[in-house]
C-alpha cells in the first residue's frame, strides 16, 4: 500500500469520524431538555429510552424513583408522566385548558386520522364534542331514553345467560354483545342478535385491536412508522381489523342516508346528517361522512370496551367475594324485589349496590394510564417547566390507588364509598373516566349501564366459580386492564 493510499484511507476514516461526532452532537443538542424539565432515566443517543417499558408497573417504579412528575424520551419525543391524585388533578382540572390537545400517535392516527371525537384537536374537536354531548343529553327525554335501551338489553342479556343452563361458560362475548348493542341502538337505532356471526366477528376484531394496541411490539410502530410498514408485527393485524370494522360502520351509515328523514331524526347518525347540512358552510368544523365514520368508531369502542370489561371484573369480584354478592342481592330484594326491573330511580335507595359498582371500577383499574394529552402552550406543572407540544400521560391507576386518599387501596372494599351511616359517599379521587375537559364523553351512559346491568344480573342470578376453581384477579394488560379468560356457573334465583 502506497503512502498516498494510507493518507486517503485516513482521510476517509477521519471524515466518517467527524460526521459521526457531528451527528451525535447535533442529536444531543436537539433533544437536550430545557431548564427545569421533569427528571427521568438517562436516554441513549438517538434511541432515547427505547428500552424503558411504558407499562403501568414500570411507570409506577419510575414514579417511586423520580417522583410524581417525571419524563422519558422515545426517539425524539419527550413524554411526561403524572402520578398521584394531587398531581393529576392539577394538570387535568386546575390547568385543564393547558392540556386539552391530543399528541400525534402514529399507531392510532393511521386509523382515526386525527378526526372524530377522541383524537381530533382545536376547533373540530370543540364542535364535535359539543354536538355529541348535546345529542346524548337529549336522550334523557322522550320515550326511548338511554335508560330504556339499557333496560331492554338487560332483558336480552339475562335471557342469554339463562340459556347457558348453569354453565360453566365464558361471559365475555355475551356481555360485549349486550353493552355494544346499547351503543348501536343509540348510534344506528338497531341492535344485533347475540348469535349474529358477522356482529360477533366485529366484536372479536375490535377486542383484538384493543388487546394488541397496548403491547410493546405494537407500540414500536410509533418509533418509525415508515420502516414498520414493511416489517411484520401486530400493527398489521390492528390495521386489518380496523379496516373491516370501518367498512361495517360505513355500510350502516350509507343505509341510514338512504332512509334519512331530516324532520324525524332517530339516532346519532340521523342527527349528525342533519348537522352536516347546518354546518356545510363551515368546513373547518369537519362535519362530513368520513368524520362521521370515525365518530361512530370512537363511540363503538369507548361505549363498549370499558363498560364490558368492568362488568366482567364485576362478575369476577363477586365470585371472589360471595359475601358481598349476598349483600348486593339482599339490597336488590329489599328495594326492587323480583316483580320489576331495577331503574335508575332505585339507585338512591341502593347505597350498597352503588358502592360495590364504584369499588369494582376502582379496583378493576380499566385504563391505568388513560389516554395521552399534549401541552397546548408553555406552562409550569408541579414546579417544572412543560414546553408546548409535550406529551402528557396521567397515571389514573395511581389516583385510584393513592394511599393518601383511600383507606385500604390494595383491598376490594365497598366501604370506601359508604359513610358511617351506610349511605353512599362520593370520593374526590375517583377517576376511572379520567376528568376535566377531555374526560370520558360517555361517562353518564357508562354509569347507567354499570348500575343497571349489574343489578339486573344479580336480581335474577347467583354466580359462582366452577367446582375447584379459584377466581384469578391477576389481569391482562393491553390498552385496557382486562380479566384473564374465566368461566362462571349460574343459578337462577
C-alpha positions as CSV (number, residue, x, y, z in Angstrom):
1,X,0.0,0.0,0.0
2,X,1.4,3.4,-1.0
3,X,1.8,6.4,1.3
4,X,-0.9,8.2,-0.7
5,X,-3.3,5.3,-0.3
6,X,-2.7,5.3,3.5
7,X,-3.3,9.0,3.7
8,X,-6.5,8.7,1.6
9,X,-7.8,5.9,3.9
10,X,-7.0,8.0,7.0
11,X,-8.8,10.9,5.4
12,X,-11.9,8.8,4.8
13,X,-11.8,7.5,8.4
14,X,-11.3,11.0,9.7
15,X,-14.2,12.3,7.6
16,X,-16.5,9.5,8.8
17,X,-15.5,10.1,12.4
18,X,-16.1,13.8,12.0
19,X,-19.6,13.2,10.6
20,X,-20.4,10.7,13.3
21,X,-19.4,13.1,16.1
22,X,-21.2,16.0,14.4
23,X,-24.4,14.0,14.1
24,X,-24.1,12.8,17.7
25,X,-23.6,16.3,19.0
26,X,-26.5,17.6,16.8
27,X,-28.8,14.9,18.2
28,X,-27.7,15.7,21.8
29,X,-28.3,19.4,21.4
30,X,-31.6,18.8,19.5
31,X,-33.0,16.6,22.3
32,X,-31.5,18.4,25.2
33,X,-34.0,19.0,27.9
34,X,-35.0,22.6,28.6
35,X,-34.1,24.1,32.0
36,X,-36.2,22.8,34.9
37,X,-37.7,19.9,32.8
38,X,-39.0,16.9,34.8
39,X,-36.3,14.4,35.7
40,X,-36.2,10.8,34.3
41,X,-33.9,8.0,33.3
42,X,-30.9,8.9,31.2
43,X,-31.7,8.5,27.5
44,X,-29.4,6.8,25.0
45,X,-28.2,8.9,22.0
46,X,-30.7,8.7,19.1
47,X,-32.7,5.9,20.7
48,X,-33.7,7.7,23.8
49,X,-35.3,5.5,26.5
50,X,-36.4,2.9,23.9
51,X,-35.6,0.0,26.3
52,X,-37.8,1.5,29.1
53,X,-41.2,0.0,29.1
54,X,-44.3,2.2,29.4
55,X,-46.5,-0.3,31.1
56,X,-48.1,0.6,34.4
57,X,-45.7,-1.5,36.5
58,X,-42.7,0.3,35.0
59,X,-44.3,3.7,35.3
60,X,-45.1,3.1,39.0
61,X,-41.4,2.1,39.6
62,X,-40.2,5.2,37.8
63,X,-42.5,7.4,39.8
64,X,-41.1,5.9,43.1
65,X,-37.6,6.8,41.9
66,X,-38.1,10.2,40.2
67,X,-41.3,11.5,41.8
68,X,-44.9,12.2,40.8
69,X,-43.8,14.0,37.7
70,X,-41.0,12.6,35.5
71,X,-40.1,12.2,31.9
72,X,-38.8,9.7,29.4
73,X,-37.8,10.1,25.8
74,X,-38.9,7.8,22.9
75,X,-36.8,8.6,19.8
76,X,-37.3,12.4,19.5
77,X,-40.4,12.6,21.6
78,X,-40.4,13.7,25.3
79,X,-43.2,12.2,27.4
80,X,-44.1,13.5,30.8
81,X,-45.9,11.1,33.3
82,X,-48.0,12.3,36.2
83,X,-48.8,10.2,39.2
84,X,-50.9,10.7,42.4
85,X,-54.3,12.4,42.9
86,X,-52.9,15.9,43.6
87,X,-50.6,16.0,40.6
88,X,-53.2,14.5,38.1
89,X,-55.8,16.9,39.4
90,X,-53.6,19.9,39.0
91,X,-53.0,19.0,35.3
92,X,-56.4,17.8,34.2
93,X,-58.6,20.1,36.4
94,X,-56.8,23.1,37.7
95,X,-54.9,23.5,34.4
96,X,-57.2,21.5,32.1
97,X,-57.2,24.1,29.3
98,X,-53.4,23.8,29.1
99,X,-53.5,20.0,28.4
100,X,-56.5,19.6,26.2
101,X,-55.0,18.5,22.9
102,X,-54.0,15.0,21.7
103,X,-50.5,14.2,20.6
104,X,-49.7,12.5,17.2
105,X,-49.7,8.8,17.9
106,X,-48.9,7.1,14.5
107,X,-50.4,3.7,15.5
108,X,-53.8,5.3,16.2
109,X,-53.7,8.2,13.7
110,X,-53.3,5.8,10.8
111,X,-56.8,4.5,11.7
112,X,-58.5,7.5,13.3
113,X,-56.8,10.1,11.1
114,X,-56.8,12.8,13.8
115,X,-60.5,13.4,13.4
116,X,-63.7,12.4,15.2
117,X,-64.4,12.7,18.9
118,X,-61.2,11.3,20.6
119,X,-58.2,12.2,18.6
120,X,-59.2,15.5,17.0
121,X,-58.0,18.8,18.3
122,X,-58.9,22.5,18.2
123,X,-62.0,23.8,16.5
124,X,-63.1,20.5,15.1
125,X,-62.9,18.8,18.5
126,X,-64.8,21.5,20.2
127,X,-67.6,21.5,17.7
128,X,-67.9,17.7,17.7
129,X,-67.6,17.4,21.4
130,X,-70.4,19.9,21.9
131,X,-72.6,18.3,19.3
132,X,-72.2,14.8,20.8
133,X,-72.7,16.0,24.3
134,X,-75.9,17.9,23.4
135,X,-77.2,14.9,21.4
136,X,-76.8,12.3,24.1
137,X,-78.2,14.6,26.8
138,X,-81.3,14.8,24.6
139,X,-81.8,11.1,25.2
140,X,-82.7,12.0,28.8
141,X,-86.1,12.9,27.4
142,X,-88.7,11.2,25.3
143,X,-89.9,7.6,25.2
144,X,-86.7,5.9,24.1
145,X,-84.1,7.2,26.5
146,X,-80.7,5.8,27.2
147,X,-82.2,4.0,30.2
148,X,-84.8,2.4,28.0
149,X,-82.2,0.9,25.7
150,X,-80.1,-0.3,28.6
151,X,-83.2,-1.9,30.3
152,X,-84.2,-3.5,27.0
153,X,-80.7,-5.0,26.6
154,X,-80.7,-6.2,30.3
155,X,-83.6,-8.5,29.4
156,X,-81.8,-9.9,26.3
157,X,-78.6,-10.4,28.4
158,X,-80.4,-12.2,31.2
159,X,-82.2,-14.4,28.7
160,X,-78.9,-15.3,27.0
161,X,-77.3,-16.2,30.4
162,X,-80.4,-18.3,31.3
163,X,-79.9,-20.3,28.1
164,X,-76.4,-21.3,29.3
165,X,-78.3,-23.7,31.7
166,X,-76.0,-23.3,34.6
167,X,-72.6,-23.2,32.8
168,X,-69.7,-23.2,33.2
169,X,-69.3,-20.6,30.4
170,X,-67.1,-17.6,29.5
171,X,-69.3,-14.5,29.8
172,X,-67.0,-12.1,27.9
173,X,-68.6,-12.0,24.5
174,X,-72.2,-12.2,25.8
175,X,-71.5,-9.1,27.9
176,X,-69.7,-7.4,25.0
177,X,-72.8,-8.1,22.8
178,X,-75.1,-6.5,25.4
179,X,-73.1,-3.4,26.0
180,X,-72.3,-2.8,22.4
181,X,-75.9,-3.2,21.5
182,X,-76.8,-0.3,23.7
183,X,-74.4,1.9,21.7
184,X,-75.5,0.6,18.4
185,X,-79.1,1.3,19.4
186,X,-78.1,4.9,20.1
187,X,-76.0,5.3,17.0
188,X,-78.0,3.4,14.4
189,X,-81.3,2.7,16.0
190,X,-80.9,-1.1,15.9
191,X,-79.4,-4.0,17.9
192,X,-78.0,-7.3,16.8
193,X,-78.9,-10.8,17.9
194,X,-76.2,-12.4,20.1
195,X,-75.9,-15.2,17.6
196,X,-75.3,-12.8,14.6
197,X,-72.0,-14.2,13.3
198,X,-70.9,-11.0,11.5
199,X,-71.5,-8.8,14.5
200,X,-69.6,-11.3,16.8
201,X,-66.8,-11.0,14.3
202,X,-66.8,-7.2,14.6
203,X,-66.7,-7.5,18.4
204,X,-63.8,-10.0,18.2
205,X,-61.8,-7.9,15.8
206,X,-62.2,-4.8,18.0
207,X,-61.4,-6.7,21.2
208,X,-58.2,-8.0,19.5
209,X,-57.3,-4.5,18.4
210,X,-57.7,-3.2,22.0
211,X,-55.6,-6.0,23.4
212,X,-52.8,-5.7,20.8
213,X,-52.6,-1.9,20.7
214,X,-51.3,-1.8,24.3
215,X,-48.5,-4.3,23.6
216,X,-44.9,-3.2,23.4
217,X,-44.5,-4.8,20.0
218,X,-47.4,-2.8,18.5
219,X,-46.1,0.4,20.1
220,X,-42.8,0.0,18.3
221,X,-44.7,1.2,15.2
222,X,-44.7,4.7,16.7
223,X,-40.9,4.8,16.8
224,X,-40.6,4.5,13.0
225,X,-43.9,4.1,11.1
226,X,-42.4,4.1,7.6
227,X,-40.0,1.3,8.4
228,X,-42.6,-0.8,10.3
229,X,-45.0,-0.6,7.4
230,X,-42.7,-3.2,5.7
231,X,-41.9,-5.2,8.8
232,X,-44.1,-7.9,10.4
233,X,-45.8,-7.3,13.7
234,X,-49.2,-6.9,15.5
235,X,-49.7,-3.5,13.9
236,X,-50.7,-5.2,10.6
237,X,-53.4,-7.1,12.5
238,X,-54.6,-3.9,14.1
239,X,-54.9,-2.1,10.8
240,X,-56.5,-5.0,9.0
241,X,-59.1,-5.4,11.8
242,X,-60.0,-1.7,11.9
243,X,-60.3,-1.7,8.1
244,X,-63.1,-4.3,8.4
245,X,-64.8,-2.6,11.3
246,X,-64.8,0.8,9.4
247,X,-66.2,-0.9,6.3
248,X,-69.1,-2.3,8.5
249,X,-69.7,1.2,10.0
250,X,-69.7,2.9,6.6
251,X,-72.3,0.4,5.3
252,X,-74.5,1.2,8.3
253,X,-74.1,4.9,7.6
254,X,-74.9,4.5,3.9
255,X,-78.1,2.6,4.9
256,X,-79.1,5.5,7.1
257,X,-78.5,8.1,4.3
258,X,-81.0,6.2,2.1
259,X,-83.7,6.2,4.8
260,X,-82.9,9.6,6.4
261,X,-85.8,11.9,7.2
262,X,-84.5,15.3,8.3
263,X,-87.7,16.1,10.2
264,X,-87.5,12.9,12.2
265,X,-84.0,12.1,13.5
266,X,-84.0,8.6,15.0
267,X,-80.4,8.3,16.4
268,X,-76.9,9.7,16.4
269,X,-76.3,9.2,12.7
270,X,-79.5,10.9,11.7
271,X,-78.7,13.8,14.0
272,X,-75.2,14.0,12.5
273,X,-76.5,14.0,8.9
274,X,-78.7,16.9,9.9
275,X,-75.7,18.7,11.5
276,X,-73.8,18.2,8.2
277,X,-76.4,20.2,6.4
278,X,-76.3,23.0,9.1
279,X,-72.5,23.2,9.0
280,X,-71.9,22.8,5.3
281,X,-70.6,26.4,5.1
282,X,-68.1,25.7,7.9
283,X,-65.7,23.1,6.5
284,X,-63.2,23.6,9.4
285,X,-65.8,22.1,11.7
286,X,-65.3,18.8,9.8
287,X,-68.9,17.6,9.7
288,X,-68.7,15.1,6.8
289,X,-69.2,11.4,6.1
290,X,-65.5,10.5,6.8
291,X,-65.6,12.2,10.2
292,X,-69.0,10.6,11.0
293,X,-67.5,7.2,10.3
294,X,-64.6,7.8,12.7
295,X,-67.1,9.3,15.3
296,X,-69.1,6.0,15.2
297,X,-65.8,4.1,15.6
298,X,-64.9,6.2,18.6
299,X,-68.4,5.7,20.2
300,X,-68.4,2.0,19.4
301,X,-65.0,1.4,21.1
302,X,-65.4,3.9,24.0
303,X,-69.0,2.7,24.6
304,X,-68.3,-1.0,24.6
305,X,-64.8,-1.9,25.8
306,X,-64.6,-0.1,29.2
307,X,-68.2,-0.9,30.4
308,X,-68.0,-4.5,29.2
309,X,-64.6,-5.1,30.8
310,X,-65.8,-3.5,34.0
311,X,-68.8,-5.8,34.1
312,X,-66.6,-8.8,33.6
313,X,-64.5,-7.7,36.5
314,X,-67.7,-7.2,38.5
315,X,-68.6,-10.9,38.0
316,X,-65.1,-12.0,38.9
317,X,-65.1,-9.9,42.1
318,X,-68.5,-11.4,43.1
319,X,-67.1,-14.9,42.5
320,X,-64.1,-14.0,44.7
321,X,-66.2,-12.3,47.4
322,X,-69.6,-14.3,47.7
323,X,-70.4,-12.5,50.9
324,X,-70.5,-9.2,49.0
325,X,-72.7,-10.8,46.3
326,X,-75.2,-11.9,49.1
327,X,-75.4,-8.3,50.4
328,X,-75.9,-7.0,46.9
329,X,-78.8,-9.4,46.4
330,X,-80.3,-8.7,49.7
331,X,-80.5,-4.9,48.9
332,X,-81.9,-5.6,45.5
333,X,-84.6,-7.9,47.0
334,X,-85.5,-5.3,49.6
335,X,-85.7,-2.3,47.3
336,X,-86.7,-3.7,43.9
337,X,-87.9,-7.3,44.6
338,X,-88.5,-9.8,41.7
339,X,-91.6,-8.3,40.1
340,X,-89.9,-5.5,38.1
341,X,-86.6,-4.4,36.6
342,X,-84.2,-2.1,38.6
343,X,-84.3,1.5,37.4
344,X,-82.0,4.5,37.9
345,X,-84.6,5.9,40.3
346,X,-83.8,3.0,42.6
347,X,-80.1,3.9,42.8
348,X,-80.6,6.5,45.6
349,X,-82.2,3.7,47.8
350,X,-79.4,1.2,47.0
351,X,-76.2,2.7,48.5
352,X,-74.5,-0.7,49.0
353,X,-75.0,-1.8,45.3
354,X,-73.9,1.7,44.2
355,X,-70.8,1.4,46.4
356,X,-69.9,-2.1,45.1
357,X,-70.2,-0.9,41.5
358,X,-67.9,2.0,42.3
359,X,-65.4,-0.2,44.1
360,X,-65.4,-2.6,41.1
361,X,-64.4,0.4,38.9
362,X,-61.7,1.5,41.3
363,X,-60.2,-1.9,41.8
364,X,-60.6,-3.1,38.2
365,X,-58.5,-0.1,37.1
366,X,-59.6,-0.4,33.5
367,X,-57.4,2.2,31.8
368,X,-54.4,2.6,34.1
369,X,-52.6,5.3,32.0
370,X,-55.6,7.0,30.5
371,X,-55.1,8.4,27.0
372,X,-52.2,10.8,26.3
373,X,-52.7,14.6,26.1
374,X,-50.5,17.4,24.9
375,X,-49.5,20.8,26.3
376,X,-51.2,23.5,24.3
377,X,-48.8,26.1,25.5
378,X,-45.7,26.5,27.6
379,X,-46.7,26.0,31.2
380,X,-45.5,25.1,34.7
381,X,-46.7,21.9,36.4
382,X,-45.6,20.7,39.8
383,X,-42.8,23.3,39.8
384,X,-41.4,22.0,36.5
385,X,-41.4,23.7,33.0
386,X,-43.5,21.9,30.4
387,X,-43.0,23.2,26.8
388,X,-45.8,23.5,24.3
389,X,-46.3,20.2,22.4
390,X,-45.0,18.0,25.2
391,X,-47.0,14.7,25.5
392,X,-48.6,14.2,28.9
393,X,-49.7,10.8,30.3
394,X,-51.8,10.7,33.5
395,X,-51.3,7.6,35.7
396,X,-55.0,7.1,36.6
397,X,-54.1,3.9,38.4
398,X,-52.0,5.9,40.9
399,X,-55.1,8.0,41.6
400,X,-57.4,5.1,42.2
401,X,-54.8,3.5,44.5
402,X,-53.4,6.7,46.2
403,X,-52.6,5.7,49.8
404,X,-53.3,9.2,51.0
405,X,-56.8,9.1,49.5
406,X,-58.1,5.6,50.1
407,X,-58.2,3.8,53.5
408,X,-57.3,0.3,52.1
409,X,-56.3,0.9,48.5
410,X,-55.0,-2.7,48.0
411,X,-58.2,-4.4,49.2
412,X,-61.6,-4.7,47.5
413,X,-63.6,-2.7,50.0
414,X,-67.1,-1.2,49.1
415,X,-66.8,0.7,52.4
416,X,-64.6,3.2,50.5
417,X,-67.9,4.6,49.2
418,X,-70.1,4.3,52.3
419,X,-70.2,6.7,55.3
420,X,-70.6,5.7,58.9
421,X,-74.4,5.6,58.4
422,X,-74.2,3.2,55.4
423,X,-75.1,6.0,52.9
424,X,-73.3,6.4,49.6
425,X,-70.5,8.9,49.6
426,X,-68.6,10.4,46.6
427,X,-64.8,10.3,46.6
428,X,-62.7,13.1,45.0
429,X,-60.0,10.7,43.9
430,X,-62.4,8.5,41.8
431,X,-61.1,9.0,38.3
432,X,-61.9,5.8,36.3
433,X,-63.3,8.0,33.5
434,X,-60.4,10.5,33.7
435,X,-61.5,14.0,34.4
436,X,-61.6,17.5,33.0
437,X,-62.2,18.8,29.5
438,X,-61.1,15.5,27.9
439,X,-62.9,13.3,30.4
440,X,-65.0,10.4,29.1
441,X,-67.8,11.7,26.9
442,X,-70.0,8.7,27.7
443,X,-69.5,8.8,31.5
444,X,-73.2,9.3,32.2
445,X,-74.2,6.4,29.9
446,X,-71.4,4.2,31.4
447,X,-72.6,4.8,34.9
448,X,-76.1,3.9,34.0
449,X,-75.0,0.8,32.2
450,X,-72.9,-0.5,35.0
451,X,-75.6,0.0,37.6
452,X,-78.5,-1.4,35.6
453,X,-76.7,-4.3,34.1
454,X,-75.1,-5.2,37.4
455,X,-78.3,-5.1,39.5
456,X,-80.3,-6.8,36.8
457,X,-77.9,-9.7,36.7
458,X,-77.8,-10.2,40.5
459,X,-81.5,-9.7,40.8
460,X,-82.0,-12.8,38.6
461,X,-79.0,-15.0,39.1
462,X,-76.4,-16.2,41.6
463,X,-72.9,-16.6,40.1
464,X,-70.2,-18.9,41.3
465,X,-66.9,-20.4,40.1
466,X,-66.7,-23.9,38.6
467,X,-66.0,-26.5,41.3
468,X,-62.4,-26.5,42.3
469,X,-61.5,-23.3,40.5
470,X,-60.3,-20.2,42.4
471,X,-61.0,-16.8,40.8
472,X,-57.9,-15.2,39.4
473,X,-57.8,-11.5,40.0
474,X,-54.5,-11.0,38.1
475,X,-55.5,-9.1,35.0
476,X,-54.1,-8.8,31.4
477,X,-52.6,-5.5,30.3
478,X,-53.3,-4.4,26.7
479,X,-54.7,-0.9,26.0
480,X,-57.1,-1.8,28.9
481,X,-56.7,-3.9,32.0
482,X,-58.9,-6.9,31.5
483,X,-59.5,-10.1,33.4
484,X,-57.9,-13.3,32.2
485,X,-60.4,-15.6,30.4
486,X,-62.6,-17.2,33.1
487,X,-65.8,-19.2,33.3
488,X,-68.8,-18.9,35.6
489,X,-71.6,-21.1,36.8
490,X,-75.0,-19.5,37.1
491,X,-78.1,-20.4,39.2
492,X,-81.5,-18.7,38.6
493,X,-82.9,-17.1,41.8
